[in-house]
Amino acid sequence: MTSDEPEEPNTRADWQMLCLAVGVGVVAGLGAVAFRGLIGFFHNLLFLGRLSFEYDANTHTPESPWGLGIVLVPVLGALGVTYMVKHFAPEAKGHGVPEVMDAIFHQKGRIRPVVALVKALASALSIGSGGSVGREGPIIQIGSAFGSSLGQWVRMPVHQRVTLIAAGAGGGIAATFNTPIGGLAFAMELMLPVVRARSVLLVGLATVTATHIGRIFVGDVPSFDVADIRIPADRAMFLVGLLLFVVLGVFVGLLSTVFVRSIYWFEDRFDALPGNAYSRHLLGMSIVGVIIYLFVRNSGHYYVQGVGYATIIDILDGSMTAVGLLALLLAAKLLVTCLTLGSGASGGVFSPALFLGACLGGLFGLGAQSLLGESSPGVGTCAVAGMAGMIGGTTGAAFTAITMAFEMTRDVRAILPIVLVVCIAYAVRSRLSRPNIYTLKLLRRGQVVPEGLVAGLITSRNVCDAMLAAIVDPTAEGEPGDWMSAVVTIDGDGPALLRPSVEGIPCITVHEKDELTEVLYLLRRDGSRLAVVTDASGEVVGVLRDEEIAELARRDAELLR
């Protein structure tokens, strides 16, 4: 560490981190409750013209008294969202989770405190005015921003600050969906660079705290009640059902790929349009306004506006059986979500993914029912499996999707179809589009982050695993052991040739049992590309180039594919 760099703060004691994790959980839980109320305020004001924080997203919104004027409601929301994002926190644009991952892996766990406030207001306005986005992404960013701010106010090392960010993210999603296991799994799969007992303890404490606070205000009820979960009792028909779910998993994987790619395709198209951030977002949301008006005019419900939970419940309870309407809702939800996020809104992607999965699963269930009759899996079973598969496929968090599907329904009967569909959908999407919906946004910026619980194989290697054997030239001037001031030259593609010389490439000296991570740090610190490797007796045994480290990392990446 150079003298001009600030010293790393001392590691905080375990009891201090436990207290801070509880504090993060409290804020995440209260934030989720307050965020719900804020959405309700904007929604009631803009759609119904009344002042109220009460809003049940699981029931359809009554038809607005504005009539055709409802087309302008998303446009008004777009004006406010663009102003807040443009002037106060550009990080609040979009679905939020990639910005948290960027802070964890590239910004040393630093998130500006203002992001939490702007994200809450902008996302609540986006959802409340009819934008097709979810509330989970914003609350993840809100909880993470508080964890980061707390980690900066109470000085601590980066790894502890990152743990508090993950605790805020896990607590936020746990309180939003009443899914403590899902919140913990989400933080482990997507937020924590390294999963250790201490970090799991802190994140788990935060998710339990946040979930408990959410239950105090909202109640301990599942997010969705599935009336039509039907598993064939006959073993032969059960096997047929599982084979059907394999097919459903493939379809969900394909839809996940389309969803991931479509959002950023629309974003590129809007960015290429003439004008500014205001004109582009107003254009996108005016189209959304027209679409929701057409739905309420022709069917009596807005269906695709906001989080869309009321429509999901219609599918799960079996009241929506029109194939044409389901297909139309699937296409319309995909379109309005891409228009909303692509044009510059603020909000999450969980809820749209759940909606799309429910529609696709419902369609598949109706098709299976027409073929197999009462022996087919229930439409609700297929819809729940489709919802879980879309979450796992789009985000790359398979374990999170499986656990959240169980927690959101409190029904274990569909667990086998859920596991099957999630795993297949994840594999299909990964095959067709390696980045998930979060990492693709970062890759487009040139930033690389790991996906899922990726083992850092290169971090467990020693220098001798990657070094080239060295040949000491006996004709060279100086003593053979005089390597401290030596430079290394490479003889073609062959082994390293060690020469005591004043010309060549500067190098450092390391021990063959040193860890590669430490050598990487030293090379970067000194601006060197070569390391002379010695054994226990001090004899030169090899040389390590940055090319060898890169090749080892490439091979590790191949193993993880």
N, C-alpha and C positions, 0 to 999 in steps of 0.2 A: 504494500500500500504506500503510495507516495505521500509526501508530507503535506501536500495541499488538499488531500482528500480528507473529509471529516471521519473521525474515528467511529467505528461500528459501536452503537449503543450496547450496553450490557444486557444480557438475556434476562428477561423478567422471570421472577420466581413463579413456580407452578400455581401457588395460591392466588397470585396477582392475575395470572392469565385466566384462571377459573372465574374470578370475579368479573373480569372484562368480558368473557364469553357470555356470562349471564346478562350483563348489560347490553351486549349486542343482540341477544335473543329478545330481551324486553323491547328494545327499539324496533327490531324486525317485526315482532308481533303487533305492537301498537301501530307501526307504520302500515302493516297490511290492513288493519281495521280502519285506520284513518283514510287510507287510499281507496278502500271500498266506498266510504262515505263521500269522498271527493268526486269519485265517478258518478255516484248517485246525484250529487248536487248539480253537476254539469248536465247530466242526462235529463233530469227532471226539468231543469230550467230551459234547456234548448229544445227538447222534444215536446214537453207538456206545458211549458210556461208557468211553472210553479216552483216555489222555493221549498226544497225538502232534500234531506240526505238519505232518506229511505229508498232503497232500490234493490229489488230481488231479481238478479240476473237470470234466475231459473224460470221466470215467467215472462211471457211475451209482453212487450210494451204496448199499451193501448194506442190506437191511431191518433196521431197528433192533430190538434185543432188547426195547425197551419195549412193543412191540405197540400197543395202543390208547393207551398213555401218550404216544405220539409227538405226539398232539394238543396236549399241554401244553408241548412244546419251544418252539414259537414264542411261547407265552405267557410262558415264563420269559425268553426273549430280550427280549420287549417290556418287561418290568419293568426290566431293566437299562438298556435304551436310553432309556426315558423318564426314569429317574433321572439318568443322565448328561447328557442334553440339557437337562432342566429346571433342574438345579442348577449346571451348569458352562458350557455353551455352547449357547444356543438356536440359534445359527447352524448347528449340526451337524445339525439336523433337515432332512429332505428330501434332495434329490439333489445339493445342494452347489454346482453350477456357478452358479446365479443369485446365490448369496451372493458368489462370487468376482467376478462381473460387477458386482454392486452396489459392492463395494470398489473396483473399477477406475474406474467411472464416477461414483460418488457419494461415496466415502469417502476419496478421495485416496490410494488404494492401501494402506489400513490394514486389516489382518486380525489379530485377536488371536492370539498364539502358542498359547494353550491350545486354540484351535479344531482345530489339527492333531492333538493327542493325543486329544481327545474324539471327533473325527470318526473317527479310526482305530479306537478301541475300540467306539464305538457302531455303526459300519457293519459291522465284523467280526462283532459280536454279532448284528446284524440278518441278515446273510447266513448266518452259521454256524448260526443257529437256524431257518433255513428261510424267511426273508423273501425275497420275490421282488423283489430289487434287484440292481444291478450293483456291481462293485468299481472301475470307472473314475471315477465321480463323486467318491467319497471320496479316491482318490489324487490327483485333480486339485486338490481342496481342500487336501489335505495339502501337496502341492508348492507350491501358491500361497501357503499360510500361511507356509511357510518363506521363500519369496522375499520376501514382504511384511515378515516379521520381520527378515530380513537387510537389507532396504532401510531399515528404521527404526533398526536398531542402527548400521549404517554410514550416517551421514546423507547423503542425496542428494535431488535434486529429485524431484517426484512422477512425472515422465515416466520417469525411470530406475527408480524403485521399481515402477511399473506393468509395465515391461519384465521385471523379475525375477519378478513374479507370473505373467506370461504364460509365461516360461521354465519356471517350476515346473509350470504346468498342462500345457504341451506335453511336458515331460520325463516327467511322471507318466503321461500316456496313452500315450506312446511305449513306456515300460518295461512297462506293463501288457499291451499287446497286441503288443509287439515290432514297432511300426510307427513308425519315426522320421519318415518323410515325413508320415504321418497326424498325428503329434503336432505337427509344425511347422505343418501346414495348420490344425489345430484352433486353435492359438494365434493364427494370423493372421486367421482368419475370425471368431472369437468373443471373443478376449481383448485384442487390440491395438487401441486406438483409432485409431492411425495406423501404417501399415506403412512403415517406412524401412529402409534398408540396415543401419544399426547394430542396430536392434531385431531384424531377421530374423537377423543374425549371432549375436546373443546367444541368441536362442531356439533357433536351429539347433544351437549349441554345446551347450546344455543337453540337447536331445533326443538328440543323438548320445551324449553322456556317459551319460545315463540308460539308453538302449537297450543300450549296451555293458555296463553293470553288470548289467542284467537278464539279458542273455545269458550272462554269467559264471555266474550262479546257476541259471538256468532252462534255458538252452540256446538255440541259434539255430534254432528250429523255427517253422513257421507256426502260427497259432492254430487253424486249421481245415484239414483235408485233404478236398478235394472230389473224390470218385471219379467222379461222374456229370456232368461238364461235357461237353456234347455240342453242337456247332455244326454245322448241316447244311452239307454240302459243296456241294450244288447251289445255284446262285445264286438261283433262283426260290424254293426252300424257305427259303433264308436270309432273303430279303425277307419272306416270310410270317412267319418267326420274329420278325423285328424288329417287324412289325405287332402280333404277339401281345404283345411286350414293351411296346408302347405301352399296350395294354389293362391289362397288369399294373401299369404305372406309375400309371394312374388308380386302380386298386384299392388300391395301396399308399398313394397320396396320401389316399384316403378313410380308410383305416385309421390313418394318421398323425394325421389330424384327430381321429378318435375317441379315439385314445390321448392326445393332448394335452389335449383337453377333459375326458376321463373322470377323469383323475387329480385335477384341481382340482374337478370336480363331487363326487367322493368326499370330498375334503378339506373342502369346504363342508358336506357332509352330516354328517361326523363332528364338525366344529366346532360344529354346531347341536345335537348331542346333549347331554342333561343329563349332569352328572358332571364329571370332570376329565381331564387328559391321560392319567393312568394307566388309567382305566376305558375311555376311547375306544380307546387303543392295544391294550389287552388284548382288547377286543371284536373289533377288526379281525383281530388275529393268532390268536385262537381260531378264527375262521372259516377262516383260512388253514390252521391245523392240521388241521381237519376235512377240508378239500379234499385235502391231501397224503396224509392217511391213507386216504381213499377211493381215491386213485390207486394207492398201494402195495398196498392190499388187493385191488384188482380187476385190476391190470395188472402188479404186481411191481416197479414203479419209482415214485419220487416225482415224476419228470418236471418239475413246475412249481416246485419249491422252489429257492431260491438263484439262482445265475446262470443255470442251465439249459443250460450248454454241452454236457453229455452228450446231451441231447435234440436240440440243434442238429446234433450230429455224426451222430446216427441219421438225421436227415433228409438231410444232405448225402451220406452214403455210400449212400443208397438203401435202407436196411434198414427204413425206416418208410414203408409204402405204403398203409396203411389210411386211406381218406379220412375216415371217421367219427372215427377217433382224432385225426387232424390237426386237424380242425375243432373237436373237443372241447378239444384242447390250446390252440388259438388263443384260444378263448373263456375257458378257465380261466386261462391266463396273464394275459390282460388283466384279469380279475377279481382275481386274487390280487395283481397288481402295484398296482392301484388301492387294494385293501384295505390293502396294506403301507404304501405311501407316504401314502395319504389319511388313515390313522389315526395317523401320526406316526413312521414308521420313518426310518432314516438309510441312504441308499444311492443308487446311480446309476440312470440310465434307459437307458444304452447297451445293457446286456445284455438287459433285457426287450424293447427295440426289436429287437435282433437275433433274439431268439426268435420274436417275432410275425412279423417279416419272413420268417424261414425257414419258418414254418408256412404263411403265405399263399402264398409262392413255391412251396412243395412242393405245396400243393393245386392251384395254377394249373398247375404242371408235370405233375401227374398228369392233369388235365383235358386239357391239350394233347396228352399222350401217347395218351389214349384216342381223340382225334380224328385225329391225324396219324401215329400209330405211331412207328416208328423215325426218321421224318423230323422229328419234333418236337424242340425244344430239350430237353436233359436236365433231369431234376427238380432235380439239383444246380445247374445253371445258373440256373434260375428261383429257387431258394432263395437263392443268393448275391446275385442281383439284388434280390430282395425284402428281404434283410438290409440291403444298402447303401441301398436306397430308403427304408427305415424310418429309418435314421440321418439321411440327408439331409432327409427330410420332417419329422421331428420336431424336429431341432435347427436346421435352416436352414443347416447347414454342408455344402453340396453337394460341394465339392472335397474336404473331409475324408472324407466318406462314400465317394467314388470311390477315393481313394488308399488308404484303410484296407481296403476290400474286396479290392483287389489285394494289399496287403501281408499281410493275414491268411490269404490262400489261396496266395500266390505263383504264381498261375495267371493269365496274361494273356488266355486264350482267351475269357473272358466279358466282356471290357472294354467292348465295344460295347453289349451288353444292359445292363450296369451303368450306364453313362453315361446311356443312354436312360431307364431306370427312375428313376434318382435325380433327373434334371432334371424329369421329368414329375411325379413324386411331390412334389417341392418346390413346383412351380408349383401343383398342385392344392391342397395343404395351405395355401399362402399365399393362394390365392383364397378358400378356405372359412374359414380361421382365420389372420388376418394375423400374430399373435404366434406364435413357436415355443414349444417346451416350456420354454425358459429365460426368454425375455422376457415370457411371459404371467405368470409368477409375480411378476416385478418390476412389470409394469403393474398388477397387482391391488393393489400397494402404492402406486400413483401414481408409479412411477419409470420413466423412459423411457431405453432404451439402443438404439443402432443394431443392426441385424441384418445380419450378413455384412460383406463388404468394401464398406461404404457410403462413397462419397466425400463429404467435407464441402464441398459446393458453396458454401455461404454463406461459408465461411472464405476462399474465393478471390475474393470480390467486394470492390470498392472502394465507398466511401461514395457516389460519384456514381451507382452502379448502382441505388441505392434512394432517393435523396433526392427531395424535391419542390422545384421551382423557387421561388425567393423573389421577392417583389415588395417593394421598399423604398418606403414611403409618403413621397413628397416633402413632404407637408404636416405630417409628424410633427415634433415638436420635436427639436432636436439635429441634429448633422451626420450625413449618410447613412452615413459610415464608422464612426460611434460605436456599434458593435455589441457591443463586449466586455461591456458590462453590460446588454445588451438582453434582452428576453424575447420569445418568439414566441407569437403567437396565430394560430389557424387560422380563416380566413374561410369558414365553411360547409364545403363539400366541395371548394372551390377551392384554389388554391396558398397557400403560407404567406405571411402578412403580417408583416413585421418592424417592430416599433415599439420605440423606446427608452422603456421604461416601468418603473416600480417595481412594477407589479402584473402578475400573470400566472403563467406556469409557468417555473421556473428551467431554464436550459439550459447546455450546454457548447459549446465551439467546436472544430471539427475541420476538417481539410483534406479536399478532395474526393477525393484519392488515398489517404487513409488506408484501412486494411483494416477491414472491418466487425467483425472479431473484437476489434480494439483499441477500437473505438467502443463495442461492447457492454460491454466491461470498464469503460470510463470511466463509461458511463451507470449501471451497477449500483453502481459505487463511490461515485458522488456522489448516487445516488438521483434522478437526472434522467430525464425521458422525452423530451427534445428536444435536438437538437444543431444548432447553426448551422454551416453549411458554407461555407467560404471557398475561393477559388482561389489560384493562386500569387502574385497581386498583393495578396492580402488583402481583396479585394472579396467581399461576401456573395453567394453564388450559389444558395443553397438551404437547406433545413431537412430534417432527418432525424428522424422520429418512431419510437418503438419499434413502432408499428403497421406501418410500412413494412418494418422488419426482419422482423417476424412474417410479413408477406405474402410476402416474398422466401423465407423459410424454408418457407412452405407450398408455394410453387411448386416449390421444389427437391424437396420431399417428393413432389410429384406426378410429377416427372421420374423419381424413384427407384422408383416403384411398378411 
